[in-house]
Each structure stands twice: as C-alpha cells, then as structure tokens.
Amino acid sequence: MSQVTEKKSLTMREKAAFGIGAFGKDICYMLSATYVLYYFQDVLGVKAAVMGVILLVARIFDALNDPLMGIVTAKTRTRWGKFRPWIFLGSIINGVILYVMFSAPPSLSPGGLVAYAATFYILWGVTYTMMDIPFWSMIPAFTKGGKEREGLSQFGRICSAVGQALIIIFAMMSVTRLGTLASHSNTPDERLGFKYFALIIAVVFVICEMITSIFIKEKSTVEVKTNSVGQMFKSLFRNDQAMWIVLSTVIVNMAYGITSNLITYFIKYDMGNKDWSRDLLVYNAFGAIMQIVFMSLVFPLLRKRFNTRNIFYISIITGVVGFALLCLLPYLTHSSSVYILTAPAILIFVSQGFLNILNTIFLADTCDYAEWKTGTRDESVIFSMQTFVVKLGSGIAALVASLTLAVNHIQKNATGSLVLSASSINGLRISMTIVPMVFLLIALWIFAKKYILTDKKLKQINDDLDERHAAASEKGDAPIESKITEEV
C-alpha cells in the first residue's frame, strides 16, 4: 500500500547545508579529476599511456559499482534516513584515500608506483561513490518538483562550481608554495606540495559533508515496496529518458574533461612561458569566475525566457564556439600571452556550468517520469548514474589526454621543460579543441532526437501523479492508472 507524506518547503538552513556539501564534495572531486594524471605522469614519472589505462579500468569498474551503490542506498533504512549515513561515512573514508593517493612514497620502484596509482585511484572512486550518489539522490527526495527543485539544483551546482573554481585557480599555486616551504629551498618540490595540499582539501571536504549530514532532514516521498536487485536494474533500463540523459552527459563530460586535462600541458609546454603556473591561474580564474557569475545571475534570466531544452541548445553552441576560438586564436595571433585565451575560457566554462545545472534538473525530472511509467521513483538508482557518467566521462577524457601526451611525446624531462615540435603542438591543440567540439555536437544530436520531457510533458506527468497520490491516500488503494498516453 502506498503512503503519501507531503514534503514541506525547504528551509534556508537546509539549502545552505546542501550548498556547503556540494562545495566540499567538488573540491575533492576536482583535485582528483584534474590533477591525478599530472601528479602521477608529470611529477612522479609514470608513463602517460599506463596512466590512461589505469584511469579507464577504474571507470569500467565503476560501471558496476555505481549502480550497486544506488541500490544499496535505496535499500538503506536507519533512524537517520537512507542518505545521510552514507554521506557521513563515505566522506570520511574518501578524504583519507584522497590524501593517501597524493602521498606516494618516493622510495617506490616504477612498478610499485604503477600499482600504487592503480590501487588508490580505484579506491578513491569507490569511496567517492559512497557519498556522492546519496548526496544528489536527496534532491528529489526532499524537494517539491518544479521551481523548488530547479532552484536547489541550480544552487547546488553553483556551490559545486565555486569549489571547482578554487581548485583549478589556486591548486598549482598552492602546490608550488607548499612544495617550496616543505623543501626548505627556493625550488618547489611538487610531490610534497601535492601531499600537503591534498591533506588540506581532505579536511575541508570532510567538515563540509559533516555539516550536510547534520543539518539536512530527510523528508519522505511516496513509499513503495523495496525492489530486488534484478527488479531495480530492470527499472533503471526501462527509464529510457534517464538513459538518454546519461549517454549525452557522458559525451559532454568527455568533451570538457579532455580540455581540462590537457590545458596544463598546453600552457606549460606549448605557450612556453617561464611563469606557466601564473598563466594557468589566469586562464582558469577568468573562466571559473565568469562561470559562477553566469550560473548565479544569467541562468535564472534565461530560465524566465527559455525552457530547459532551449537552454541546453544554447549551452552546447556556446561550448562549440569556445573550443573553436581556443583552437584558432593561437594560430591567428602567434602570441604567447595567456590573455588571448580568456575569451574562449569564459565561453567553455560558462557552457559547462550551465550543462551541469541542466543535467541535475533533467535527472531529477526522470525520477517523476519513472514513477509515472513504472510506479517506482528509484532516486538513488537514477542518481547513481550521475556519479557514474561524471567519472566515466572524466576517465575516458583522461585516457584520450594520456594518449595525446604519449603520441606527441609530451613527457617530463630532467629540467622540467620541453620544446615541442610543430606536429606535437598541432596534435595537442587539435586533441583539446576539435575533438571536444565533435563530442558536443554528438551530444546535441542525441538530446534533440531522444529526450521528450518538455515542460508541457512534465506538467502532465506531475498532474497525473498528484491524482494518483490523492486517490491512493483517500482510498488506501494502489494509484490510479495514468491518463496520459505515453509519447514515443
């Protein structure tokens, strides 16, 4: 029998606690996603192709691990709810693993270093899943549909963007400073710099997730019988809209992930400026700050004039233009100044920020679609795919980036500098611009052809669900059948 409990409106404390958790979660994620390849390949000397295989294998492992974590979360029943215990426990374990991953002992042999990288990167992915899936799964479980849900999704993504921005802007500067202090010399030890920076990030991350766990109170939704593992996998694959969003989002994340992995090498080796870490900071700062501004101020204005579907199209085209400029400007100007790259940086970062917001909104909407179509919401199973697509996209992107480095012979040498041939420069630039453009256009085609949850369709679905819930509450019977003819 279904039991319906009306969800109360969000309090400011709950919204703030969710935002703090999103901030902390993404400083942890961004440090791993952006710098694990650089740390093991450029700082410690693991071959780029080997690192690419490690990152891809870890993501294949997640293909099974992430949906299983969604199922475990859905089946969890404790006095503290089903989401908060996993956020609390997972963040502590993941913070420890993050620190250990960036603290490789210098005495390791080349083979031992490869084993160390593989072991702790896979462990990091598993433990990050423990807290990330329950975190995002809370959105449809303690918000009302429509404006409240979109508002929290937008706020959470903005806070995530702030966390990501702090990492991409200040990480290398902080690593250099900490490495200089730790080495007691004027020459920074990047190995030690990453170790102590990872410790700081891990502590902040755990504190943020503790705040989320303590101050958010889970609210019940429609209670349904707990499905078996087989039934839940079947339910996931029956949700065609969630699967199309998953596929397009994987491709989008691959596009942006390739560039974020290679931009450090582009600025360090291609542009060739001595103070490359400052140039990297400038590029990332312009893009990240404008991303936060646009997500906070411009996205709500666009939402008043356009539906989410049209904003998706705008975001994709903005990204394509940004990558095109990033490709062409170095050829057109022949300048080594990083300031010529600020315009494409802004376009790329802003489009990525918008698409992150939209992905969360679309997945939350597919929970309503799943309940309407199958009778079960399965928030945790559906949102497990969000964690999976982010990590799968970043893993494939890291593989492409590592192969780019290997093919173009971009590897750390004894002096820490490298003069690239013309063919290597072209290979690097094409891989970080043209390839992402192609991926974005493929994602655009998939979305336009397959995603049917327009605003009108969602209103029909939610109206029908309200009728079912009301009928079930009054009669103590199963929800009434849908009055909507499913669109193909």
C-alpha positions as CSV (number, residue, x, y, z in Angstrom):
1,M,0.0,0.0,0.0
2,S,1.3,3.5,-0.8
3,Q,1.7,6.0,1.9
4,V,2.0,9.7,0.9
5,T,3.7,12.3,3.0
6,E,3.6,15.8,1.7
7,K,7.0,17.4,1.6
8,K,7.4,20.7,3.3
9,S,9.2,23.6,1.7
10,L,13.0,23.8,2.1
11,T,14.3,25.9,5.0
12,M,17.3,28.3,4.5
13,R,19.4,26.1,6.8
14,E,18.7,23.0,4.7
15,K,19.5,24.9,1.5
16,A,22.8,26.3,2.9
17,A,23.8,22.9,4.3
18,F,23.2,21.3,0.9
19,G,25.3,24.0,-0.8
20,I,28.2,23.6,1.7
21,G,28.2,19.9,1.0
22,A,28.2,20.4,-2.8
23,F,31.1,22.8,-2.4
24,G,33.2,20.4,-0.3
25,K,32.3,17.4,-2.5
26,D,33.6,19.1,-5.6
27,I,36.9,20.5,-4.2
28,C,37.7,16.8,-3.5
29,Y,36.4,15.6,-6.9
30,M,38.2,18.4,-8.9
31,L,41.5,17.8,-7.3
32,S,41.4,14.1,-8.4
33,A,39.8,14.7,-11.8
34,T,42.1,17.5,-12.9
35,Y,45.5,16.7,-11.3
36,V,45.8,12.9,-10.8
37,L,47.1,12.5,-14.3
38,Y,49.5,15.4,-13.9
39,Y,50.7,14.2,-10.5
40,F,51.5,10.6,-11.4
41,Q,52.7,11.3,-15.0
42,D,54.5,14.7,-14.8
43,V,55.5,14.8,-11.2
44,L,56.3,11.1,-10.5
45,G,57.1,9.9,-14.0
46,V,54.5,7.2,-14.7
47,K,54.2,6.8,-18.4
48,A,51.2,8.6,-19.9
49,A,49.8,5.5,-21.7
50,V,50.0,3.5,-18.5
51,M,48.1,6.2,-16.5
52,G,45.5,6.2,-19.3
53,V,44.8,2.5,-18.9
54,I,44.6,2.8,-15.1
55,L,42.0,5.6,-15.3
56,L,39.9,3.8,-17.9
57,V,40.0,0.5,-15.9
58,A,38.8,2.4,-12.9
59,R,35.9,3.8,-14.8
60,I,34.9,0.4,-16.1
61,F,34.9,-0.9,-12.6
62,D,32.6,2.0,-11.7
63,A,30.1,0.8,-14.3
64,L,29.1,-1.9,-11.9
65,N,30.0,-0.2,-8.6
66,D,27.9,3.0,-9.0
67,P,24.5,1.4,-9.8
68,L,25.1,-1.1,-7.0
69,M,25.7,1.8,-4.6
70,G,22.4,3.3,-5.8
71,I,20.6,0.1,-5.0
72,V,22.3,-0.2,-1.5
73,T,21.3,3.4,-0.8
74,A,17.7,2.7,-1.9
75,K,17.5,-0.3,0.5
76,T,19.1,1.5,3.5
77,R,16.7,2.1,6.4
78,T,18.1,3.7,9.5
79,R,16.9,6.2,12.2
80,W,19.0,8.9,10.4
81,G,17.4,8.1,7.0
82,K,18.9,6.3,4.0
83,F,21.1,9.1,2.6
84,R,22.9,10.8,5.5
85,P,24.6,7.8,6.9
86,W,26.4,7.1,3.6
87,I,27.3,10.8,3.2
88,F,28.8,10.8,6.7
89,L,30.7,7.5,6.4
90,G,31.7,7.9,2.7
91,S,33.2,11.3,3.1
92,I,35.5,10.3,6.0
93,I,36.9,7.3,4.1
94,N,37.2,9.2,0.8
95,G,39.0,12.0,2.4
96,V,41.6,9.6,3.8
97,I,42.0,7.9,0.5
98,L,42.4,11.3,-1.3
99,Y,45.3,12.2,1.0
100,V,47.0,8.8,0.6
101,M,46.6,8.9,-3.2
102,F,48.6,12.1,-3.4
103,S,51.2,10.9,-0.9
104,A,53.1,8.3,-2.9
105,P,56.3,7.3,-1.1
106,P,59.4,8.4,-3.1
107,S,61.1,5.0,-2.5
108,L,58.6,3.1,-4.7
109,S,60.0,1.3,-7.8
110,P,58.5,2.2,-11.2
111,G,56.3,-1.0,-11.0
112,G,55.4,-0.3,-7.4
113,L,54.4,3.3,-8.3
114,V,52.0,2.0,-11.0
115,A,50.5,-0.5,-8.6
116,Y,50.1,2.3,-6.0
117,A,48.4,4.6,-8.5
118,A,46.0,1.9,-9.7
119,T,45.1,0.8,-6.2
120,F,44.4,4.1,-4.6
121,Y,42.7,5.7,-7.7
122,I,40.3,2.8,-7.8
123,L,39.7,3.0,-4.0
124,W,39.1,6.7,-4.4
125,G,36.5,6.2,-7.0
126,V,34.7,3.5,-4.9
127,T,34.6,5.6,-1.7
128,Y,33.6,8.8,-3.6
129,T,30.6,6.9,-4.9
130,M,29.6,6.0,-1.3
131,M,28.8,9.7,-0.6
132,D,28.2,11.2,-4.0
133,I,25.2,9.1,-5.0
134,P,23.3,9.6,-1.7
135,F,24.1,13.3,-1.8
136,W,22.5,14.0,-5.2
137,S,19.8,11.4,-4.6
138,M,18.4,13.6,-1.8
139,I,17.2,16.3,-4.3
140,P,14.0,14.6,-5.5
141,A,13.5,13.0,-2.1
142,F,13.3,16.3,-0.1
143,T,12.2,18.9,-2.6
144,K,9.0,19.6,-4.4
145,G,9.0,19.4,-8.2
146,G,9.2,22.5,-10.3
147,K,10.8,25.7,-9.1
148,E,11.9,24.5,-5.7
149,R,13.8,21.5,-7.2
150,E,15.2,23.6,-10.1
151,G,16.3,26.2,-7.5
152,L,18.1,23.8,-5.3
153,S,19.7,22.0,-8.3
154,Q,20.9,25.4,-9.5
155,F,22.2,26.4,-6.1
156,G,23.9,23.1,-5.5
157,R,25.7,23.3,-8.9
158,I,26.7,26.9,-8.2
159,C,28.3,25.8,-4.9
160,S,30.0,22.9,-6.8
161,A,31.3,25.4,-9.3
162,V,32.8,27.6,-6.6
163,G,34.6,24.5,-5.2
164,Q,35.8,23.5,-8.6
165,A,36.9,27.1,-9.3
166,L,39.0,27.3,-6.1
167,I,40.8,24.1,-7.1
168,I,41.5,25.0,-10.7
169,I,42.5,28.5,-9.9
170,F,44.6,28.0,-6.8
171,A,45.8,24.4,-6.9
172,M,49.1,24.7,-8.7
173,M,49.9,28.0,-7.0
174,S,49.3,26.3,-3.6
175,V,51.2,23.2,-4.6
176,T,54.2,25.4,-5.6
177,R,54.0,27.4,-2.4
178,L,53.6,24.4,-0.1
179,G,56.3,22.5,-2.0
180,T,58.7,25.4,-1.6
181,L,58.1,25.5,2.2
182,A,58.3,21.7,2.6
183,S,61.6,21.5,0.6
184,H,63.2,24.4,2.6
185,S,64.7,25.8,-0.6
186,N,63.8,28.1,-3.4
187,T,63.0,25.1,-5.7
188,P,59.5,23.8,-5.1
189,D,59.0,20.1,-4.5
190,E,55.7,19.4,-6.3
191,R,55.5,15.9,-4.8
192,L,55.4,17.3,-1.3
193,G,53.3,20.2,-2.4
194,F,50.5,17.9,-3.7
195,K,50.8,15.8,-0.5
196,Y,50.1,18.8,1.9
197,F,47.6,20.4,-0.4
198,A,45.6,17.1,-0.6
199,L,45.6,17.0,3.2
200,I,44.1,20.5,3.4
201,I,41.4,19.7,0.8
202,A,40.6,16.4,2.5
203,V,40.0,18.1,5.9
204,V,37.8,20.8,4.4
205,F,35.8,18.2,2.4
206,V,35.0,16.1,5.5
207,I,33.9,19.1,7.5
208,C,31.6,20.3,4.7
209,E,29.9,16.8,4.4
210,M,29.5,16.6,8.2
211,I,27.5,19.9,8.0
212,T,25.3,18.5,5.3
213,S,24.7,15.2,7.3
214,I,23.8,17.1,10.5
215,F,21.5,19.8,9.2
216,I,19.5,18.3,6.4
217,K,16.5,16.3,7.5
218,E,15.2,13.8,5.0
219,K,11.6,14.0,4.1
220,S,9.6,11.0,2.9
221,T,8.2,10.7,-0.6
222,V,5.8,8.1,-1.9
223,E,6.7,4.9,-0.1
224,V,6.8,1.8,-2.3
225,K,7.8,-1.8,-1.8
226,T,11.6,-2.3,-1.9
227,N,12.6,-4.0,-5.2
228,S,15.0,-6.8,-5.6
229,V,18.4,-6.0,-7.2
230,G,17.2,-7.6,-10.5
231,Q,14.0,-5.5,-10.5
232,M,15.9,-2.3,-9.8
233,F,18.3,-2.9,-12.7
234,K,15.3,-3.6,-14.9
235,S,13.6,-0.4,-13.7
236,L,16.7,1.6,-14.5
237,F,16.9,0.4,-18.0
238,R,13.2,0.8,-18.5
239,N,13.6,4.5,-17.8
240,D,14.6,5.4,-21.4
241,Q,14.7,9.2,-20.6
242,A,17.3,8.7,-17.9
243,M,19.4,6.5,-20.1
244,W,19.4,9.1,-22.9
245,I,20.4,11.8,-20.5
246,V,23.1,9.6,-19.1
247,L,24.5,8.9,-22.6
248,S,24.5,12.6,-23.7
249,T,26.1,13.6,-20.3
250,V,28.9,11.1,-20.6
251,I,29.8,12.6,-24.0
252,V,29.6,16.2,-22.7
253,N,31.8,15.3,-19.8
254,M,34.3,13.7,-22.1
255,A,34.5,16.9,-24.1
256,Y,35.2,19.2,-21.2
257,G,37.4,16.6,-19.4
258,I,39.8,16.3,-22.3
259,T,40.5,20.1,-22.3
260,S,40.8,20.3,-18.5
261,N,43.4,17.5,-18.5
262,L,45.4,19.0,-21.4
263,I,45.2,22.7,-20.7
264,T,48.0,22.5,-18.1
265,Y,50.4,20.9,-20.6
266,F,49.3,23.4,-23.3
267,I,50.1,26.4,-21.2
268,K,53.3,24.8,-19.6
269,Y,54.9,23.4,-22.8
270,D,53.1,24.9,-25.8
271,M,53.0,28.5,-24.7
272,G,56.3,28.0,-23.0
273,N,56.2,30.9,-20.6
274,K,58.6,30.6,-17.6
275,D,55.8,31.5,-15.1
276,W,53.4,29.0,-16.5
277,S,51.6,28.4,-13.2
278,R,50.6,32.0,-13.1
279,D,49.3,31.8,-16.7
280,L,47.3,28.7,-15.8
281,L,45.8,30.6,-12.9
282,V,44.8,33.5,-15.2
283,Y,43.1,31.2,-17.7
284,N,41.3,29.2,-15.0
285,A,40.4,32.3,-13.0
286,F,38.7,34.2,-15.9
287,G,36.8,31.1,-16.9
288,A,35.8,30.0,-13.4
289,I,34.7,33.4,-12.1
290,M,32.6,34.1,-15.1
291,Q,31.1,30.6,-14.8
292,I,29.9,31.3,-11.3
293,V,28.6,34.7,-12.2
294,F,26.7,33.4,-15.2
295,M,25.3,30.4,-13.3
296,S,24.1,32.7,-10.5
297,L,22.8,35.7,-12.5
298,V,22.3,34.8,-16.2
299,F,20.9,31.3,-15.9
300,P,17.8,32.4,-13.9
301,L,17.2,35.2,-16.5
302,L,17.5,32.7,-19.4
303,R,15.1,30.3,-17.5
304,K,12.5,33.1,-17.5
305,R,12.6,33.4,-21.2
306,F,13.5,29.9,-22.4
307,N,12.7,26.3,-21.4
308,T,15.4,24.0,-20.2
309,R,15.6,22.3,-23.6
310,N,16.4,25.5,-25.4
311,I,19.0,26.5,-22.7
312,F,20.7,23.1,-23.4
313,Y,21.0,24.0,-27.1
314,I,22.4,27.5,-26.2
315,S,24.9,25.9,-23.8
316,I,26.2,23.4,-26.4
317,I,26.6,26.0,-29.1
318,T,28.4,28.3,-26.6
319,G,30.8,25.5,-25.8
320,V,31.4,24.7,-29.5
321,V,32.3,28.4,-30.2
322,G,34.6,28.5,-27.2
323,F,36.5,25.4,-28.4
324,A,36.8,26.9,-31.9
325,L,38.3,30.1,-30.6
326,L,40.7,28.2,-28.3
327,C,41.9,26.3,-31.4
328,L,42.2,29.3,-33.8
329,L,43.4,32.2,-31.6
330,P,47.0,30.8,-31.0
331,Y,47.4,30.4,-34.8
332,L,45.9,33.8,-35.7
333,T,47.8,35.9,-33.1
334,H,51.1,33.9,-32.6
335,S,51.2,35.4,-29.1
336,S,52.5,33.7,-26.0
337,S,50.2,35.8,-23.8
338,V,47.7,33.8,-21.9
339,Y,45.2,36.8,-22.0
340,I,44.3,35.9,-25.6
341,L,42.7,32.7,-24.2
342,T,40.4,34.4,-21.7
343,A,37.5,34.8,-24.2
344,P,37.4,31.1,-25.1
345,A,37.9,30.2,-21.4
346,I,34.8,32.1,-20.4
347,L,32.7,30.5,-23.1
348,I,33.9,27.0,-22.3
349,F,33.5,27.4,-18.5
350,V,30.1,29.0,-18.8
351,S,28.7,26.4,-21.1
352,Q,30.0,23.6,-18.8
353,G,28.4,25.3,-15.8
354,F,25.0,25.6,-17.5
355,L,25.1,22.0,-18.6
356,N,25.9,20.8,-15.1
357,I,22.8,22.5,-13.8
358,L,20.7,21.1,-16.6
359,N,21.9,17.6,-16.1
360,T,20.8,17.6,-12.5
361,I,17.4,19.0,-13.4
362,F,16.9,16.5,-16.2
363,L,17.8,13.5,-14.0
364,A,15.5,14.7,-11.2
365,D,12.7,15.0,-13.7
366,T,13.3,11.5,-14.9
367,C,12.5,10.3,-11.3
368,D,9.0,11.7,-11.8
369,Y,8.9,10.1,-15.2
370,A,10.0,6.7,-13.7
371,E,7.2,6.9,-11.1
372,W,4.7,7.7,-13.7
373,K,5.8,5.0,-16.0
374,T,6.8,2.2,-13.7
375,G,5.3,3.1,-10.3
376,T,8.7,3.4,-8.6
377,R,10.9,6.5,-8.3
378,D,14.3,4.9,-7.7
379,E,16.0,8.2,-7.0
380,S,19.2,6.5,-5.8
381,V,19.4,4.2,-8.8
382,I,18.8,7.0,-11.2
383,F,21.2,9.4,-9.5
384,S,23.9,6.7,-9.2
385,M,24.1,7.3,-13.0
386,Q,25.0,10.9,-12.4
387,T,28.1,9.9,-10.4
388,F,28.9,7.2,-13.0
389,V,28.6,9.5,-16.0
390,V,30.8,12.1,-14.4
391,K,33.5,9.6,-13.6
392,L,33.1,7.6,-16.8
393,G,33.4,10.9,-18.8
394,S,36.5,12.0,-16.9
395,G,38.1,8.6,-17.2
396,I,37.7,8.4,-21.0
397,A,38.8,12.0,-21.2
398,A,41.9,11.2,-19.2
399,L,42.6,8.2,-21.5
400,V,42.4,10.5,-24.5
401,A,44.6,13.0,-22.8
402,S,47.2,10.5,-21.8
403,L,47.3,9.0,-25.4
404,T,47.6,12.5,-26.7
405,L,50.7,13.1,-24.5
406,A,52.2,9.7,-25.5
407,V,51.6,10.1,-29.2
408,N,53.0,13.6,-29.2
409,H,56.0,12.8,-26.9
410,I,55.0,15.2,-24.2
411,Q,56.7,13.8,-21.1
412,K,58.5,15.4,-18.2
413,N,62.2,15.6,-18.7
414,A,65.2,16.3,-16.4
415,T,64.8,20.1,-16.5
416,G,61.0,20.1,-16.2
417,S,60.7,21.9,-19.5
418,L,60.1,20.7,-23.0
419,V,60.3,22.2,-26.5
420,L,57.6,20.8,-28.7
421,S,57.8,20.2,-32.4
422,A,55.2,21.7,-34.7
423,S,53.5,18.4,-35.2
424,S,53.3,17.9,-31.4
425,I,51.8,21.4,-30.9
426,N,49.2,20.7,-33.6
427,G,48.4,17.3,-32.1
428,L,47.9,18.8,-28.7
429,R,45.8,21.7,-29.9
430,I,43.5,19.5,-32.1
431,S,43.0,17.0,-29.3
432,M,41.9,19.6,-26.8
433,T,39.7,21.6,-29.1
434,I,38.4,19.8,-32.3
435,V,37.8,16.5,-30.6
436,P,35.7,18.2,-27.8
437,M,33.7,20.1,-30.4
438,V,32.8,16.9,-32.2
439,F,31.7,15.3,-28.9
440,L,29.4,18.3,-28.0
441,L,27.7,18.1,-31.4
442,I,27.1,14.4,-31.0
443,A,25.6,15.0,-27.5
444,L,23.4,17.8,-29.1
445,W,22.1,15.3,-31.7
446,I,21.3,12.6,-29.1
447,F,19.4,15.1,-26.9
448,A,17.4,16.6,-29.7
449,K,16.3,13.3,-31.1
450,K,15.6,11.3,-27.9
451,Y,14.7,13.5,-24.9
452,I,11.0,14.0,-24.8
453,L,10.4,15.5,-21.3
454,T,9.4,19.0,-22.3
455,D,7.9,21.4,-19.8
456,K,4.4,20.6,-21.1
457,K,5.0,16.8,-20.8
458,L,6.4,17.2,-17.3
459,K,3.3,19.2,-16.2
460,Q,1.1,16.5,-17.5
461,I,3.1,13.8,-15.7
462,N,3.1,15.7,-12.3
463,D,-0.6,16.5,-12.6
464,D,-1.3,12.8,-13.2
465,L,0.9,11.8,-10.3
466,D,-0.9,14.2,-8.0
467,E,-4.2,12.5,-8.9
468,R,-2.7,9.1,-8.3
469,H,-1.3,10.1,-4.9
470,A,-4.6,11.7,-3.8
471,A,-6.6,8.6,-4.9
472,A,-4.2,6.3,-3.1
473,S,-4.4,8.4,0.1
474,E,-8.2,8.6,0.1
475,K,-9.0,5.0,-0.8
476,G,-6.0,3.2,0.6
477,D,-5.6,1.6,-2.8
478,A,-3.0,1.5,-5.5
479,P,-2.5,4.7,-7.5
480,I,-4.9,5.1,-10.4
481,E,-3.7,4.4,-13.9
482,S,-2.1,7.1,-15.9
483,K,-4.4,9.2,-18.0
484,I,-1.6,10.3,-20.3
485,T,-0.8,8.4,-23.5
486,E,2.9,7.8,-23.4
487,E,4.7,9.8,-26.2
488,V,7.1,8.0,-28.4
